[in-house]
């Protein structure tokens, strides 16, 4: 179940990214980078593993950065963070 929730949250994040025009380039880049980090962490290919806590640390930082300016993104990232925690990532 956590993987399904995570995929739903990633899909929502991707959809929100596509429909939001007022997101700055730096924030957009950070969100895309976080999505890539999450996909890499979930990948069965261990050729480039991320250190424990790196992904969640980046997500927490993004939540703080986006909380007031883009609360929808912060909410989605909270869901992603919760799903990652449930998966032990």
Biotite code that builds the C-alpha atoms (Angstrom):
import biotite.structure as struc

atoms = struc.array([
    struc.Atom([0.000, 0.000, 0.000], chain_id="A", res_id=1, res_name="UNK", atom_name="CA", element="C"),
    struc.Atom([2.721, 2.574, 0.770], chain_id="A", res_id=2, res_name="UNK", atom_name="CA", element="C"),
    struc.Atom([4.184, 2.236, -2.745], chain_id="A", res_id=3, res_name="UNK", atom_name="CA", element="C"),
    struc.Atom([0.759, 2.879, -4.264], chain_id="A", res_id=4, res_name="UNK", atom_name="CA", element="C"),
    struc.Atom([0.299, 5.955, -2.068], chain_id="A", res_id=5, res_name="UNK", atom_name="CA", element="C"),
    struc.Atom([3.753, 7.144, -3.007], chain_id="A", res_id=6, res_name="UNK", atom_name="CA", element="C"),
    struc.Atom([3.056, 6.710, -6.711], chain_id="A", res_id=7, res_name="UNK", atom_name="CA", element="C"),
    struc.Atom([-0.230, 8.607, -6.342], chain_id="A", res_id=8, res_name="UNK", atom_name="CA", element="C"),
    struc.Atom([1.573, 11.434, -4.546], chain_id="A", res_id=9, res_name="UNK", atom_name="CA", element="C"),
    struc.Atom([4.301, 11.543, -7.216], chain_id="A", res_id=10, res_name="UNK", atom_name="CA", element="C"),
    struc.Atom([1.629, 11.626, -9.920], chain_id="A", res_id=11, res_name="UNK", atom_name="CA", element="C"),
    struc.Atom([-0.103, 14.513, -8.130], chain_id="A", res_id=12, res_name="UNK", atom_name="CA", element="C"),
    struc.Atom([3.205, 16.351, -7.814], chain_id="A", res_id=13, res_name="UNK", atom_name="CA", element="C"),
    struc.Atom([3.944, 15.876, -11.504], chain_id="A", res_id=14, res_name="UNK", atom_name="CA", element="C"),
    struc.Atom([0.439, 17.078, -12.435], chain_id="A", res_id=15, res_name="UNK", atom_name="CA", element="C"),
    struc.Atom([0.729, 20.124, -10.171], chain_id="A", res_id=16, res_name="UNK", atom_name="CA", element="C"),
    struc.Atom([4.130, 20.959, -11.669], chain_id="A", res_id=17, res_name="UNK", atom_name="CA", element="C"),
    struc.Atom([2.616, 20.878, -15.145], chain_id="A", res_id=18, res_name="UNK", atom_name="CA", element="C"),
    struc.Atom([-0.289, 23.131, -14.238], chain_id="A", res_id=19, res_name="UNK", atom_name="CA", element="C"),
    struc.Atom([1.519, 25.731, -12.120], chain_id="A", res_id=20, res_name="UNK", atom_name="CA", element="C"),
    struc.Atom([2.928, 28.717, -13.955], chain_id="A", res_id=21, res_name="UNK", atom_name="CA", element="C"),
    struc.Atom([3.882, 30.900, -10.994], chain_id="A", res_id=22, res_name="UNK", atom_name="CA", element="C"),
    struc.Atom([6.567, 28.560, -9.676], chain_id="A", res_id=23, res_name="UNK", atom_name="CA", element="C"),
    struc.Atom([10.071, 29.991, -9.894], chain_id="A", res_id=24, res_name="UNK", atom_name="CA", element="C"),
    struc.Atom([12.759, 28.199, -11.851], chain_id="A", res_id=25, res_name="UNK", atom_name="CA", element="C"),
    struc.Atom([14.749, 27.382, -8.719], chain_id="A", res_id=26, res_name="UNK", atom_name="CA", element="C"),
    struc.Atom([11.749, 25.860, -6.928], chain_id="A", res_id=27, res_name="UNK", atom_name="CA", element="C"),
    struc.Atom([10.729, 23.940, -10.048], chain_id="A", res_id=28, res_name="UNK", atom_name="CA", element="C"),
    struc.Atom([14.249, 22.568, -10.396], chain_id="A", res_id=29, res_name="UNK", atom_name="CA", element="C"),
    struc.Atom([14.295, 21.540, -6.728], chain_id="A", res_id=30, res_name="UNK", atom_name="CA", element="C"),
    struc.Atom([10.966, 19.721, -7.082], chain_id="A", res_id=31, res_name="UNK", atom_name="CA", element="C"),
    struc.Atom([12.077, 17.889, -10.221], chain_id="A", res_id=32, res_name="UNK", atom_name="CA", element="C"),
    struc.Atom([15.320, 16.954, -8.467], chain_id="A", res_id=33, res_name="UNK", atom_name="CA", element="C"),
    struc.Atom([13.385, 15.618, -5.473], chain_id="A", res_id=34, res_name="UNK", atom_name="CA", element="C"),
    struc.Atom([11.167, 13.538, -7.760], chain_id="A", res_id=35, res_name="UNK", atom_name="CA", element="C"),
    struc.Atom([14.264, 12.081, -9.425], chain_id="A", res_id=36, res_name="UNK", atom_name="CA", element="C"),
    struc.Atom([15.826, 11.337, -6.027], chain_id="A", res_id=37, res_name="UNK", atom_name="CA", element="C"),
    struc.Atom([12.669, 9.509, -4.956], chain_id="A", res_id=38, res_name="UNK", atom_name="CA", element="C"),
    struc.Atom([12.568, 7.452, -8.133], chain_id="A", res_id=39, res_name="UNK", atom_name="CA", element="C"),
    struc.Atom([16.249, 6.576, -7.697], chain_id="A", res_id=40, res_name="UNK", atom_name="CA", element="C"),
    struc.Atom([15.662, 5.572, -4.071], chain_id="A", res_id=41, res_name="UNK", atom_name="CA", element="C"),
    struc.Atom([12.850, 3.262, -5.171], chain_id="A", res_id=42, res_name="UNK", atom_name="CA", element="C"),
    struc.Atom([14.805, 1.798, -8.057], chain_id="A", res_id=43, res_name="UNK", atom_name="CA", element="C"),
    struc.Atom([15.925, -1.809, -7.706], chain_id="A", res_id=44, res_name="UNK", atom_name="CA", element="C"),
    struc.Atom([19.212, -0.739, -9.333], chain_id="A", res_id=45, res_name="UNK", atom_name="CA", element="C"),
    struc.Atom([21.650, -0.120, -6.483], chain_id="A", res_id=46, res_name="UNK", atom_name="CA", element="C"),
    struc.Atom([24.415, 1.289, -8.682], chain_id="A", res_id=47, res_name="UNK", atom_name="CA", element="C"),
    struc.Atom([23.947, 4.779, -7.238], chain_id="A", res_id=48, res_name="UNK", atom_name="CA", element="C"),
    struc.Atom([22.275, 4.463, -3.820], chain_id="A", res_id=49, res_name="UNK", atom_name="CA", element="C"),
    struc.Atom([21.484, 7.599, -1.864], chain_id="A", res_id=50, res_name="UNK", atom_name="CA", element="C"),
    struc.Atom([22.666, 7.873, 1.712], chain_id="A", res_id=51, res_name="UNK", atom_name="CA", element="C"),
    struc.Atom([20.064, 7.190, 4.390], chain_id="A", res_id=52, res_name="UNK", atom_name="CA", element="C"),
    struc.Atom([18.051, 10.296, 5.118], chain_id="A", res_id=53, res_name="UNK", atom_name="CA", element="C"),
    struc.Atom([19.235, 12.273, 2.090], chain_id="A", res_id=54, res_name="UNK", atom_name="CA", element="C"),
    struc.Atom([15.921, 12.043, 0.255], chain_id="A", res_id=55, res_name="UNK", atom_name="CA", element="C"),
    struc.Atom([13.800, 12.771, 3.305], chain_id="A", res_id=56, res_name="UNK", atom_name="CA", element="C"),
    struc.Atom([16.079, 15.656, 4.280], chain_id="A", res_id=57, res_name="UNK", atom_name="CA", element="C"),
    struc.Atom([15.663, 17.254, 0.868], chain_id="A", res_id=58, res_name="UNK", atom_name="CA", element="C"),
    struc.Atom([11.915, 16.806, 1.020], chain_id="A", res_id=59, res_name="UNK", atom_name="CA", element="C"),
    struc.Atom([11.683, 18.385, 4.491], chain_id="A", res_id=60, res_name="UNK", atom_name="CA", element="C"),
    struc.Atom([13.725, 21.355, 3.272], chain_id="A", res_id=61, res_name="UNK", atom_name="CA", element="C"),
    struc.Atom([11.437, 21.758, 0.257], chain_id="A", res_id=62, res_name="UNK", atom_name="CA", element="C"),
    struc.Atom([8.348, 21.601, 2.468], chain_id="A", res_id=63, res_name="UNK", atom_name="CA", element="C"),
    struc.Atom([9.716, 24.445, 4.570], chain_id="A", res_id=64, res_name="UNK", atom_name="CA", element="C"),
    struc.Atom([10.636, 26.486, 1.490], chain_id="A", res_id=65, res_name="UNK", atom_name="CA", element="C"),
    struc.Atom([7.269, 26.034, -0.207], chain_id="A", res_id=66, res_name="UNK", atom_name="CA", element="C"),
    struc.Atom([4.945, 26.079, 2.789], chain_id="A", res_id=67, res_name="UNK", atom_name="CA", element="C"),
    struc.Atom([3.862, 29.698, 2.474], chain_id="A", res_id=68, res_name="UNK", atom_name="CA", element="C"),
    struc.Atom([4.409, 30.390, -1.218], chain_id="A", res_id=69, res_name="UNK", atom_name="CA", element="C"),
    struc.Atom([3.018, 27.117, -2.614], chain_id="A", res_id=70, res_name="UNK", atom_name="CA", element="C"),
    struc.Atom([1.068, 25.251, 0.079], chain_id="A", res_id=71, res_name="UNK", atom_name="CA", element="C"),
    struc.Atom([-0.320, 22.707, -2.409], chain_id="A", res_id=72, res_name="UNK", atom_name="CA", element="C"),
    struc.Atom([3.214, 21.515, -3.194], chain_id="A", res_id=73, res_name="UNK", atom_name="CA", element="C"),
    struc.Atom([4.035, 21.393, 0.527], chain_id="A", res_id=74, res_name="UNK", atom_name="CA", element="C"),
    struc.Atom([0.949, 19.221, 1.161], chain_id="A", res_id=75, res_name="UNK", atom_name="CA", element="C"),
    struc.Atom([1.866, 16.820, -1.637], chain_id="A", res_id=76, res_name="UNK", atom_name="CA", element="C"),
    struc.Atom([5.445, 16.621, -0.378], chain_id="A", res_id=77, res_name="UNK", atom_name="CA", element="C"),
    struc.Atom([4.174, 15.793, 3.118], chain_id="A", res_id=78, res_name="UNK", atom_name="CA", element="C"),
    struc.Atom([2.279, 12.854, 1.609], chain_id="A", res_id=79, res_name="UNK", atom_name="CA", element="C"),
    struc.Atom([5.419, 11.779, -0.239], chain_id="A", res_id=80, res_name="UNK", atom_name="CA", element="C"),
    struc.Atom([7.456, 12.055, 2.946], chain_id="A", res_id=81, res_name="UNK", atom_name="CA", element="C"),
    struc.Atom([4.955, 9.978, 4.894], chain_id="A", res_id=82, res_name="UNK", atom_name="CA", element="C"),
    struc.Atom([4.917, 7.286, 2.207], chain_id="A", res_id=83, res_name="UNK", atom_name="CA", element="C"),
    struc.Atom([8.718, 7.173, 2.138], chain_id="A", res_id=84, res_name="UNK", atom_name="CA", element="C"),
    struc.Atom([8.810, 6.806, 5.902], chain_id="A", res_id=85, res_name="UNK", atom_name="CA", element="C"),
    struc.Atom([6.326, 3.930, 5.677], chain_id="A", res_id=86, res_name="UNK", atom_name="CA", element="C"),
    struc.Atom([8.677, 2.269, 3.179], chain_id="A", res_id=87, res_name="UNK", atom_name="CA", element="C"),
    struc.Atom([11.672, 2.833, 5.453], chain_id="A", res_id=88, res_name="UNK", atom_name="CA", element="C"),
    struc.Atom([13.339, 5.330, 3.100], chain_id="A", res_id=89, res_name="UNK", atom_name="CA", element="C"),
])
